[in-house]
Amino acid sequence: SVFGAAYGQGYALARPMPAEAISDWVASFSLSPAPRPIRTFLGALAYLWWTKRSLQGGVQPAVMDCPLAQFLEATGLPATEARAWYAHMRDGEDAADSRDRLQEWLHHEALDEA
């Protein structure tokens, strides 16, 4: 289960489909939402996942325009490690490891927040 949910359902992303159609759907799926302020750790985790999936090698928003950067700043938490992971992820210094560490931290924070 993810975040305590064994199942997930909804039509926001796709209509019901046969299991054998999922691989093709995932390969062709694209989502380009307008960045909105992130209000929760779960939202931050979702944004991080979305950027990993959709911005691979692409142009990232400027740090000052990045909803994740704004969220990390606004939390007021002593999240210096999380901010460092974010910075390393953006500048390419151990980017994959930094993203994984940030993702794991956001995951734990989202569980605590729930």
C-alpha positions in Angstrom: 0.0 0.0 0.0 1.0 3.6 -0.5 0.2 6.1 2.2 -2.1 3.5 3.8 -4.2 3.0 0.7 -4.3 -0.5 -0.9 -6.3 0.8 -3.9 -6.6 4.0 -5.8 -9.4 5.0 -8.2 -10.5 8.1 -10.0 -11.1 9.5 -13.4 -8.9 12.6 -13.2 -6.1 10.9 -15.2 -7.9 8.2 -17.2 -11.0 6.2 -17.7 -11.1 2.6 -16.6 -9.1 0.3 -18.9 -8.2 -3.3 -19.2 -5.0 -4.3 -17.4 -3.2 -5.1 -20.7 -3.8 -1.5 -21.9 -2.0 0.1 -18.9 1.6 -0.2 -20.2 0.7 1.6 -23.5 -1.3 4.3 -21.6 1.6 4.9 -19.2 4.1 5.2 -22.0 1.9 7.8 -23.8 0.7 9.7 -20.7 1.7 13.4 -20.4 0.6 15.9 -17.9 1.6 19.6 -18.0 -0.3 21.3 -15.2 0.3 25.0 -14.5 2.4 25.2 -11.4 0.4 26.0 -8.4 1.5 26.5 -4.8 2.2 23.3 -3.0 0.4 23.2 0.4 1.3 19.7 1.8 4.1 17.3 1.9 2.1 14.9 -0.2 1.7 17.6 -2.8 5.5 18.2 -2.7 6.0 14.5 -3.2 3.6 14.4 -6.1 5.3 17.4 -7.7 8.7 15.8 -7.3 7.4 12.6 -9.0 5.8 14.6 -11.8 9.1 16.5 -12.5 11.1 13.3 -12.5 8.7 11.8 -15.0 8.0 14.8 -17.2 11.1 17.0 -17.1 13.8 14.3 -17.8 16.5 16.3 -19.4 14.1 19.2 -19.9 14.0 22.7 -18.8 13.1 23.2 -15.1 11.5 26.3 -13.8 13.8 28.9 -12.3 14.3 28.2 -8.6 12.4 31.3 -7.6 9.4 30.0 -9.7 9.6 26.4 -8.6 6.7 25.3 -6.4 8.9 22.8 -4.6 11.5 25.3 -3.7 8.8 27.7 -2.5 7.3 24.9 -0.4 10.6 23.9 1.2 11.2 27.6 2.1 7.7 28.1 3.4 7.7 25.0 5.7 9.7 26.8 8.3 11.2 23.5 9.3 14.9 23.1 9.9 15.0 21.2 6.6 18.6 22.2 5.7 19.3 18.6 4.5 16.2 18.7 2.3 17.1 22.1 0.8 20.6 20.8 0.1 19.2 17.7 -1.6 17.0 19.9 -3.7 20.0 22.2 -4.6 22.1 19.2 -5.6 19.3 17.7 -7.6 19.0 20.9 -9.6 22.7 21.5 -10.2 23.3 17.9 -11.2 25.7 17.1 -8.3 24.7 13.5 -7.4 21.3 14.4 -8.8 19.7 11.0 -8.7 20.9 10.2 -5.2 19.8 13.7 -4.0 16.3 13.2 -5.6 16.0 9.8 -4.0 16.9 11.2 -0.6 14.5 14.2 -1.0 11.8 11.8 -2.1 12.3 9.5 0.9 12.2 12.5 3.3 9.0 13.9 1.7 7.5 10.5 1.9 8.1 10.3 5.7 6.9 13.9 6.2 3.7 13.1 4.2 3.0 10.1 6.3 3.5 12.1 9.5 1.3 14.8 8.1 -1.6 12.4 7.4 
